[in-house]
Amino acid sequence: MPRRRDSYAVSVTEPANPAAASGRRVAAFFDLDKTIIAKSSTLAFSRPFFQEGLINRRAVLKSAYAQFVFMLAGADADQMDRMRAHITSLCTGWDIDQVNAIVEETLHDIVDPLVYKEATQLITDHQDQGHEIVVLSASGQEVVAPIAKLLGADHWSGTRMVVSEGRYTGEVDFYCSAENKAVAARELADKYDYDLGECYAYSDSVTDMPLLETVGHPTVVNPDRGLRKEAVQRGWPSLAFEHPISLRARIPTPSRAAVTAAGVGLSAVAAAGATWWGVRAWRRRR
């Protein structure tokens, strides 16, 4: 990550010694959508998915309302469960190689521009303190991985879907949302010896309360109504990120081989086809 300082940079309150007081390591856990990225992390994938026939017109229209709820107000636990059920039904039988090719070809369009300038500075501040960067997202693991790598993250975790004979079975192996996001954080803490009491976490959604409660330094970013209320009651810091920039302009573009190695997949939200791009494409065809 570039080490350019800006006037709006968020101060990370950590001792000069980058290690935790306990001698263990410190991590900063970041949610992805609407925390680092200004919209759903794979929103742009919906257009090529629709054009390549993975998403039909009915799926686009059926999912549009759910996407607006997520984008404008955040999704509560019940809405997330309904979206997950819809996604697993929609993606059953999708060919992994086809999804791989679509995502690889459009990855750079997705990240340019999506990332909040303030988020890149905050990540840099943590890195300067010697903290490791971890991205946790309900989006598909194969989508989270290449984006996290572009951000300079050390580790990441996303939703893992079951694959059999090169196709999605429609089952979810691990849904990285709500309590499971806290589970992922604890597993990573055990694996990499993080002192969770000294760790940081950033999220926009009330569904990530379990993650925020797991660390010693929780902060809300662009919080939805429910999370804003909790933050006020608990005295948690609240940040407003407002300036999306081109990630490609700040971080070198990876090679085709690197993107392929990172893996591809689908988002736990955007893969449902809930996007204006799909709706507009359908209208043009009419």
Wavefront OBJ file of the C-alpha trace (Angstrom):
o trace
v 0.000 0.000 0.000
v 1.289 3.501 -0.767
v 2.328 5.415 2.301
v 0.782 8.784 1.360
v -0.711 10.728 4.251
v -3.857 12.838 3.958
v -5.535 15.311 6.277
v -8.505 13.037 6.927
v -6.346 10.057 7.960
v -7.801 8.175 10.909
v -5.554 7.892 13.938
v -4.892 4.377 15.157
v -4.359 4.503 18.909
v -1.669 1.893 19.464
v 1.568 1.994 21.456
v 4.822 2.611 19.584
v 5.595 -1.084 19.971
v 3.545 -2.726 17.190
v 3.074 -5.910 19.205
v 0.288 -6.229 21.724
v 1.130 -5.717 25.372
v 0.838 -9.485 25.788
v 3.572 -10.017 23.203
v 1.080 -11.523 20.751
v 0.218 -10.157 17.321
v -2.411 -7.553 16.479
v -4.816 -7.623 13.544
v -7.302 -5.194 12.069
v -10.401 -7.039 10.800
v -12.268 -5.282 7.993
v -15.666 -6.013 6.555
v -15.595 -5.486 2.775
v -18.855 -4.135 1.321
v -19.659 -0.543 2.342
v -16.713 -0.555 4.741
v -13.726 -0.774 2.379
v -15.672 -0.798 -0.871
v -18.377 1.730 -1.668
v -20.888 -0.873 -2.845
v -21.363 -4.604 -3.069
v -17.912 -6.035 -3.790
v -18.991 -7.907 -6.878
v -21.816 -5.678 -8.071
v -20.146 -5.280 -11.456
v -20.067 -9.057 -11.925
v -23.830 -9.106 -12.303
v -23.652 -7.499 -15.719
v -21.370 -10.138 -17.299
v -23.222 -12.901 -15.424
v -26.438 -11.697 -17.037
v -24.857 -11.315 -20.463
v -23.343 -14.802 -20.299
v -26.660 -16.391 -19.367
v -25.914 -17.334 -15.776
v -28.591 -14.937 -14.541
v -31.954 -14.771 -16.274
v -34.433 -11.889 -16.441
v -36.621 -13.295 -13.712
v -33.662 -13.593 -11.337
v -32.609 -10.005 -12.038
v -36.062 -8.616 -11.304
v -36.656 -10.870 -8.303
v -33.369 -9.829 -6.734
v -33.539 -6.102 -7.440
v -35.544 -5.216 -4.340
v -33.293 -7.231 -2.045
v -30.246 -5.459 -3.459
v -31.732 -2.027 -2.837
v -32.539 -2.954 0.750
v -28.937 -4.060 1.230
v -27.411 -1.015 -0.438
v -29.606 1.675 1.090
v -30.364 0.401 4.572
v -28.308 -2.713 5.194
v -29.702 -6.202 5.574
v -30.766 -7.696 8.875
v -30.220 -11.340 9.801
v -33.560 -12.532 8.373
v -32.950 -10.718 5.093
v -29.460 -12.183 4.863
v -30.861 -15.684 5.382
v -33.462 -15.162 2.664
v -30.818 -13.813 0.303
v -28.588 -16.801 1.038
v -31.434 -19.215 0.262
v -32.140 -17.416 -2.994
v -28.471 -17.430 -3.977
v -27.961 -21.134 -3.322
v -30.994 -21.914 -5.457
v -29.885 -19.561 -8.215
v -26.286 -20.809 -8.416
v -26.978 -24.543 -8.371
v -25.328 -26.128 -11.386
v -23.205 -23.139 -12.382
v -20.014 -24.217 -14.122
v -16.930 -23.139 -12.171
v -14.794 -22.655 -15.265
v -17.367 -20.316 -16.791
v -17.606 -18.256 -13.620
v -13.797 -18.296 -13.426
v -13.452 -16.814 -16.901
v -16.098 -14.130 -16.322
v -14.599 -12.921 -13.059
v -11.033 -12.982 -14.339
v -11.968 -10.851 -17.332
v -13.841 -8.255 -15.283
v -11.878 -8.103 -12.016
v -10.131 -4.815 -12.764
v -13.361 -3.125 -13.834
v -14.837 -4.105 -10.471
v -12.110 -2.518 -8.375
v -11.812 0.668 -10.427
v -13.120 2.711 -8.719
v -14.718 1.088 -5.702
v -12.458 1.520 -2.705
v -12.880 4.307 -0.176
v -9.863 6.583 -0.005
v -10.304 6.775 3.757
v -10.189 2.975 3.983
v -6.889 2.774 2.126
v -5.408 5.324 4.526
v -6.721 3.449 7.557
v -5.229 0.218 6.236
v -1.928 2.020 5.741
v -2.070 3.385 9.304
v -2.521 -0.128 10.684
v 0.287 -1.485 8.542
v 2.572 1.288 9.796
v 1.807 0.118 13.331
v 2.810 -3.425 12.407
v -0.745 -4.739 12.475
v -1.879 -7.461 10.089
v -4.843 -6.739 7.811
v -7.668 -9.278 7.608
v -10.689 -8.996 5.295
v -13.860 -10.843 6.314
v -16.839 -10.828 3.971
v -20.092 -12.621 3.241
v -19.050 -12.488 -0.407
v -17.674 -15.636 -1.986
v -14.204 -16.661 -0.822
v -12.941 -16.730 -4.403
v -14.035 -13.131 -4.947
v -12.782 -11.929 -1.571
v -9.295 -13.369 -2.123
v -8.201 -11.364 -5.197
v -9.683 -8.127 -3.850
v -8.036 -8.649 -0.459
v -4.704 -9.254 -2.164
v -5.041 -6.014 -4.106
v -5.687 -4.246 -0.813
v -2.499 -5.673 0.640
v -4.327 -7.794 3.221
v -2.446 -10.542 5.024
v -5.408 -12.905 5.403
v -9.066 -13.138 4.426
v -12.151 -15.275 4.742
v -15.395 -15.366 2.780
v -18.367 -17.586 2.093
v -17.409 -21.031 0.793
v -19.802 -22.874 -1.499
v -19.758 -26.620 -2.068
v -18.428 -27.738 -5.458
v -18.852 -31.164 -7.024
v -17.563 -32.205 -10.449
v -16.789 -28.621 -11.356
v -20.213 -27.187 -10.495
v -21.838 -25.517 -7.521
v -24.125 -27.926 -5.726
v -26.318 -25.192 -4.247
v -25.020 -25.884 -0.731
v -23.003 -23.517 1.430
v -20.061 -24.985 3.307
v -19.421 -21.848 5.399
v -21.474 -18.648 5.355
v -19.146 -15.872 6.519
v -21.776 -13.627 8.048
v -23.112 -12.625 11.481
v -21.814 -15.017 14.180
v -19.799 -16.967 11.614
v -17.740 -13.865 10.885
v -16.736 -13.815 14.553
v -15.988 -17.537 14.301
v -13.663 -16.830 11.356
v -11.921 -14.084 13.350
v -11.374 -16.397 16.323
v -10.050 -19.174 14.102
v -7.586 -16.789 12.474
v -6.599 -15.482 15.903
v -5.818 -19.016 17.050
v -3.890 -19.769 13.881
v -1.815 -16.583 13.805
v -1.621 -15.852 17.538
v -3.634 -12.615 17.563
v -4.522 -11.041 20.883
v -8.194 -10.288 20.197
v -8.308 -7.903 23.156
v -5.786 -5.712 21.300
v -7.259 -6.238 17.827
v -9.440 -3.853 15.805
v -12.599 -4.442 13.755
v -14.484 -2.257 11.279
v -17.954 -2.816 9.835
v -21.051 -1.012 8.573
v -23.702 -3.604 9.450
v -25.514 -4.551 12.644
v -25.211 -8.176 11.517
v -21.496 -7.878 12.319
v -22.100 -7.165 16.000
v -20.575 -10.563 16.952
v -17.337 -9.603 15.178
v -17.219 -6.146 16.732
v -17.834 -7.599 20.198
v -14.974 -10.065 19.709
v -12.207 -7.449 19.575
v -10.948 -4.852 22.007
v -11.169 -1.942 19.561
v -14.433 -1.995 17.560
v -15.273 0.873 15.180
v -18.325 1.353 12.981
v -17.991 2.688 9.434
v -20.938 4.183 7.547
v -23.189 2.304 10.014
v -26.725 1.223 9.214
v -29.474 2.314 11.582
v -29.202 -0.656 13.910
v -25.424 -0.469 14.204
v -25.485 3.289 14.682
v -27.793 2.837 17.669
v -25.553 0.158 19.176
v -22.442 2.280 18.654
v -23.980 5.245 20.462
v -25.091 3.089 23.382
v -21.681 1.402 23.686
v -19.574 4.488 23.035
v -17.890 2.976 19.986
v -16.122 5.289 17.505
v -17.952 5.956 14.239
v -16.297 6.845 10.912
v -17.776 8.226 7.696
v -16.061 7.102 4.488
v -17.211 9.123 1.484
v -14.564 9.232 -1.245
v -14.274 6.225 -3.579
v -11.054 6.183 -5.585
v -9.384 4.029 -8.189
v -7.641 1.156 -6.432
v -5.861 0.377 -9.686
v -4.238 3.820 -9.598
v -2.769 3.156 -6.133
v -1.814 -0.524 -6.413
v -0.097 -2.245 -9.383
v -2.346 -4.448 -11.481
v -1.615 -8.168 -10.936
v -0.725 -10.466 -13.761
v -3.313 -12.736 -15.354
v -1.650 -15.712 -13.666
v -1.859 -14.061 -10.270
v -5.562 -13.368 -10.681
v -6.196 -16.936 -11.778
v -4.245 -18.303 -8.838
v -6.264 -16.146 -6.481
v -9.366 -17.956 -7.612
v -12.765 -16.697 -8.671
v -16.296 -17.231 -7.555
v -19.477 -15.460 -6.659
v -20.595 -12.916 -4.167
v -23.002 -13.818 -1.410
v -25.041 -10.794 -2.436
v -24.186 -9.630 -5.939
v -24.198 -13.088 -7.495
v -27.944 -13.077 -7.070
v -28.032 -10.651 -9.985
v -29.464 -7.821 -7.982
v -28.081 -4.963 -9.998
v -29.270 -2.097 -12.161
v -26.922 -3.235 -14.885
v -28.933 -6.375 -15.395
v -32.238 -4.543 -15.296
v -31.026 -1.967 -17.786
v -29.683 -4.656 -20.105
v -33.046 -6.435 -20.014
v -34.891 -3.214 -20.787
v -32.623 -2.502 -23.738
v -33.294 -5.958 -25.131
v -37.017 -5.310 -24.879
l 1 2 3 4 5 6 7 8 9 10 11 12 13 14 15 16 17 18 19 20 21 22 23 24 25 26 27 28 29 30 31 32 33 34 35 36 37 38 39 40 41 42 43 44 45 46 47 48 49 50 51 52 53 54 55 56 57 58 59 60 61 62 63 64 65 66 67 68 69 70 71 72 73 74 75 76 77 78 79 80 81 82 83 84 85 86 87 88 89 90 91 92 93 94 95 96 97 98 99 100 101 102 103 104 105 106 107 108 109 110 111 112 113 114 115 116 117 118 119 120 121 122 123 124 125 126 127 128 129 130 131 132 133 134 135 136 137 138 139 140 141 142 143 144 145 146 147 148 149 150 151 152 153 154 155 156 157 158 159 160 161 162 163 164 165 166 167 168 169 170 171 172 173 174 175 176 177 178 179 180 181 182 183 184 185 186 187 188 189 190 191 192 193 194 195 196 197 198 199 200 201 202 203 204 205 206 207 208 209 210 211 212 213 214 215 216 217 218 219 220 221 222 223 224 225 226 227 228 229 230 231 232 233 234 235 236 237 238 239 240 241 242 243 244 245 246 247 248 249 250 251 252 253 254 255 256 257 258 259 260 261 262 263 264 265 266 267 268 269 270 271 272 273 274 275 276 277 278 279 280 281 282 283 284 285 286
